[in-house]
């Protein structure tokens, strides 16, 4: 089976950091988009297939926690890796409780980030596969019952 490229969105208000991370991820053969605010991230997610979002926690306007809440509400299968440059473990833990896959402290080791992105993509693929199997089982059961629901 040929593995599709992981589609990643980097969301951080620090333009230079974001651009460097985008280039590094592209060199590792990922499809990468950038957003510089939580609002821009949500707008792009509405139009773009994304597997994993790398999301800064501290941003002006809509911060990373609020953005995470909206991502999980609107796009529940998108996995999120939180980044914080302020050593705020409490905020990162809050993010994980809200559905983030994992977190890293800035400056993050690039190999650690790649591993988290790969693991997040794997989890997304597994969730999608479970949903497809459940839907197939539901259809199989309905067809056996002649389309009638028996509760």
N, C-alpha and C positions, 0 to 999 in steps of 0.2 A: 504494500500500500504506500502510495506517495503521500508524504506529509505536506500539507499546505503550509505556506509561510504564516507565521504568527503575525497578526495585525495588532500593533501597539499604538497607543496614543500617550504622549508625554504631555502632562499638564503642569505648568509651573510658570509663575509670573517673571522669573529671572530668564530673560531672553537668551543670554549667552549660554547659560547652563543648559537650557532646553535645546538649543541648536546643537550643542556639542553632543548631548545624549542622543538626539535624533540621528546625527551622523554616525555615532558609534553603533547604534542599534541597526542602522541600515547596512553598515559594513558586516554585521553578523547575519545578514540576509533576512531581516525582518521588514515587513511593510510598516512604516512609521509615519504618524501624523503628529502635529504639534498643536497645542492650544495654550493660550497664555492667561486664561481665566476659567473659573468654574462654569460660567455662563457659556463661553465659547466651546468648552468641552461638551456640554449638553447639546448645544446646537449641532456640533459636528457628529455626535453619536447618533442623532436622529437621522442623519443622511449617510453614515459610513459604518460598515461592518468592522467592529473592533473586538478583539479577543481579550486584551489586557490593557488597562489604563494604569499608567504610573502617575500618581497624583500627589502633588505637594500639599501638605497640610496647611501651611501658612501662606495665604494669598489675600490681597485686598479684595474687598467686595465679598463675593461668595467664597468662603474658605473651603478647605479640603473636606472637612467633616460634612458641611452642608451639601457640597458637591457629591460626596459619596452617598449620602442619603438619597439624593435625586437619581444618581446612577442606578442604585439598587432598586429604587421604586419603578423607574422607567425601563431599565435594561437589566433585569435581575441576573442574567447569565454572564454579563461582562464581569470579569474579575478585576480587582483593584489592588495594586501594591502602593501603599502610602509611603511618602518620603517626608521626613522632617529634618530641618537643619538646626533645630533648636533643642534637641535632646529631650523632647517632650514625650517620654514613654507613656505617660497617662493618656495623652491625646491619641497616640498610636493604638493603645489598648482599646480606647473608646471606638476607634475606627474599626478594629477587628471585631468588636462586639456588634457593630453595625453592618458587618458583612464584608469588610476588606479581607483579601486573601492573606496578606502579610504586610510587613512594614520594614523600612530600612532607615537608618539615621544617615543624614548627610555629614560629611562626604561618604558616599557608599562605595564599596568595592564593586567594580563593574562585573566581575565574575559572580559575585553574590547576587547582584541585580539580575543578571542573565539567568541564573538558576531559579530565582523566584518567578521570573517571567515564564520560563519553560514549565515550571510546576503549576503555575496559575493556568496556563493554556491547557495543560493536561487535565486539570480539574474541570475546566469549562467543557472540554471535549467529553469527559466522562458524564457530566451532568446532561449534556445534550443527548448522548447515547441512551442514558436511562429514560429520558423523556420520550425519545423515539420508540424504545421498547415498550414503555407503558402505553403509549398511544396505539401501537400495533396490537398489544394484548387486548386493549379496550375494543378495538375494531373487530378482532377475532371473536371475542365474547359476544358482542352485539350481533355479529353475523350468525352465530350459532343459535341465538335466541330469536332470529328472524327480525332483528332490529328493535325488539321490545326490551325495555329496561325492567329488570326484576330486582326489587330492593328488599 
